[in-house]
């Protein structure tokens, strides 16, 4: 993962990533339109812009800050790999948060 991508995985995005991961886990159809709908539900629920969620997801699943469309990337990676990478990013955020806590 590039340093620029790792910088996207901050504690403030953990609730967004956690919510997205939970909702994607329940998704019946794993295709770009269904994934996009979940992204929009999450950003609406949290009252943030799409970039606040899409960039950390891009970093988590590709290790970079640039990629093709994130919905298509998730679709092509598949459910299991995508969810595994999102969970790994959440674990990384939690680990960094624990080390930096007094």
Secondary structure, DSSP 8 states (H G I E B T S, - for coil): --HHHHTT--GGGHHHHHHHHHHHHT-SS-SHHHHHHHHHHHHHHHT--HHHHHHHHHHHHHSSS--S-HHHHHHHH-HHHHHHHHHHHHHHHHHHHHHH--
